[in-house]
Amino acid sequence: MSSTPTSRNRARMLRTAAVVASAAMVAVAAQSGAASAAAEREAGATALTLSSAARTQAISAAQGEAAGTARAIGLSDQERLVARDVVKDADGTVHTRYERTYAGLPVLGGDLIVHQKKDGSRKTTKGTEARIAPTAARGLVPAPAGARQVVWAATGNPVFAYEAVVTGTQPDGTPSERHVITDAATGAELYAYEAIDTGTGTSGYSGTVPLATTQSGSAYSLADALRGGHKTYDLNGATSTATGTLFTDADDAWGNGTPADRQTAAVDAHYGAAVTWDFYKSEFGRNGIAGDGKAAYSRVHYGNAYVNAFWSDSCFCMTYGDGANNQKPLTSLDVAGHEMSHGLTAATAKLNYSRESGGLNEATSDILGTSVEFFANNAADPGDYLIGEKIDIRGNGTPLRYMDKPSKDGASADYWSKNVGRLDVHNSSGVANHFFYLLSEGSGAKTVNGVSYDSPTYDGSTVTGIGRTKAYKIWYKALSTYMTSTTDYAGARTATLKATADLYGASGTEYQQVAAAWKAVNVN
């Protein structure tokens, strides 16, 4: 990884020190200065950790300035901004994420981000053009039952529309919250997406792990007071929206490592939530999924032999099935990281769960779930770039998804094409997963933690990785400060390049390799 060239450089300097000591000292000084400047840039562009109270105050202050901001960025008199999130960088830059209304109606796809530097200068990242001017009169057709009036601005010209939420069950047993957008003038469907974000991953357990629990009298519960109050519940086979029963235990020794003990799945879910929280806090300075210091909760033992796991915004929770024959609970480390990262996406960019933005939504969860697995450094479940390699969902021992060459699963895309957005979001995610692998490790054959990879490129180019840590910091920065609900692959390229320039400069190796990795997956 990135430490190897540094080691070679040191060895080379030592070998030549007796002959060119003064020159070596100059080289070391130059490298040290460059490294110092890069470190200062990264530190300045890193988000500060805000307490819940400080974040609330920042959002309130942004809302107080929303009218002035709307005028400054050229919005019309009928448009209003509603502050949803504020990210403050160490260098004084403030990134404020706004939702938008038009004549009092929510504007779907009109979300934008205002970036204000310490000197007061502003720039805007938006999913649509600045001004909204719907082209159709509202109310020409009856509204669907339970629908709300909105302005649809995510695709084409903005129009007055209705948004209805249809609930039910998907074919695999996952709950369904399908949002359907129809044109108010014609009744034609404009867009539809599934709000329940699903994902599968490895089902291997993490061995003996520490758990944060809470004692009450003579009993203990799976309640983590150290991480926003996260709790883990037992659904006991139910498929309702109920919370379930909080896991309790008399001796604070949980599970036995087998699915026969109902606590075992809870141990993995609880541990995975804790590690993911710690990863966000340590690597991004983020205080919980929504950045407000409050935890989601976990539910295990959903349904009967349910082979999936899902995140739901409506309950702000993760839910896990017990897998095939109720013997392989989907509660392993990268699954927890994957599902919690759906919540992160919902709290930041809100990437629509359909078409290219849906692929980016799923890829974000794969990217950060994989990063959580590496971050944990757990010998029982070493980090890898394989998704679902232990759950054996196909019954032949192969992983569910591959990040180094996504098409090996038989359905995912290695490279961008105009048809990528037509794929299932779990397969269109392949383009971004492949980008992340190339940016982290580079192209060609190599072995990481005992797993062999061989990553190709669209144009036959050679990509040199910059290391996984820099890669996930760039992705998170792009997600949290530049991507919006309608970001597509071209937009993701722009967002990650901006994030790289913020963190590492626009003339360095990192910027060049981000561009090279996107080119290698045919996003130019």
Protein Blocks (a to p, Z undefined) as FASTA:
>chain_A
ZZlmmmmmmmmmmmmmmmmmmlmmmmmmmmmmmmmmmmmmmmmmpccdddfklmmmmmmm
mmmmmmmmmmmnopafkbccddfbdcddfkopacddddddeehiacehiaccddddfkop
acdddfbdfbacdfbdehkaccdehiacdddfkgcjdddddddddddddfkopacddddd
ddfklopafbdcdfbdcddddfbdebjaddddddehjbccdddfknoopacddekhpabf
bfbjcdddfklpgcjhiaklmklmmmmmmmmmmmmmmmmmmmnopgcjkonopacdddeh
iajhiacddddfklopadddebjhhlaccfbfklmmmmmmmmmmmmmnopacehjllmmm
mmmmmmmmmmmmmmnopaklccdfbehklnomnonopafbdfklmmlnopacfbdcfklm
mpcfklmmmmmmmmmmmmmnogcjddeehiacddddfklpacddebjklmmmmmmmmmmm
mpcfklcfklmmmmmmmmmmmmnopkbmklmmmmmmmmmnopZZ
